[in-house]
Every structure is written in C-alpha cells, then in structure tokens.
Amino acid sequence: MKVRNTVQVCRRGFSFVEAIFTIAIIGIMSSLVVAAISNASRDAHRVMARQQQASVQSALTAWVLAQTRMGNTAQFRSLENVRTTYNSLGTTSARFNLLVPNSASPDPNLRAGFLDQTTADHFLDYTTGSDKLKTAALDNAKQYLSLPDWQSGDFPRVDLVNE
C-alpha cells in the first residue's frame, strides 16, 4: 500500500480583487471624514457669526437705553425721538459707528462706546468699501450683518444675512 504524502499549500496575502475592494472602502471612509471635518469648520464659523450678531445686538440695545436718558439729568427722551435719530443715519456703517468708542465725544457713554475697541476695529477692518458689516468669521461663513431701519412698535435689530 502506497501512502501519499499530501501537502496543503497555504496561500497568504490578498488577491487583487480583495486589495481593490479594501482600497475602495478606505477611500470612502476617508472622504466621509474629510466631509465631516469640512462641515465642522463651516459650523464653527456660523456659530461665531451668531455670537457676533448677538454682541452687536447687545451693544445696539445698550445704545438705545443710553440715548433715552438726557445726560446726567432726570429727563428722558422718548423712544420715538431715539428712533428718529437712528433712522436718520441711512446706512449700516453709519449706524454701526454709533456703537464704536468715540474719544472726542463729551458724552461719557459715547466716549466709552458700546462695543470694545478691539471688536469695533475687527469689524471696521473687514467692512471696508461696503455697507455690509463683516469679520473673518462672517466672511468665512459667507454672511454679513445689517442694521435695517428701526420700525415703529419694534426695537432696532441686527440681521444676519446670507450672501
């Protein structure tokens, strides 16, 4: 009786099809990661844009409240009178300048401003040649701030506008 010596051949490694399939899966997964990172960056810019809108809105509210009081007296101006002053400035840039510190003003509120100087400078640096309030974050989010007319029966607002 003859005994055959059978040797099993063990192949190691990937076949060509398995390698292509693996590379395709890695490619799909990496594209998903890149897309997620890209969206996170865009979302971060949009969050900053919302925070900047809120900051300018708070400054605008503080300006309105400061304008209702006449100097150091106990006299008050009506909101209608303050609204007329605000609306007489026909552009977003002119209205924004009400919030910026003005060292030449005799009024201590206007001298200190309603936005800190660094924030005001950042807006002014990015808003050149346009009536759209911008910053780096707003620019990256493809948005800008607008200060529209103050409507009767409402309060002045800061709009976040998509370009």
Summary of the structure (lengths in Angstrom):
residues: 163
radius of gyration: 30.5
end to end distance: 89.7
largest distance: 123.6
contacts: 370
relative contact order: 0.13
helix: 55%
strand: 7%
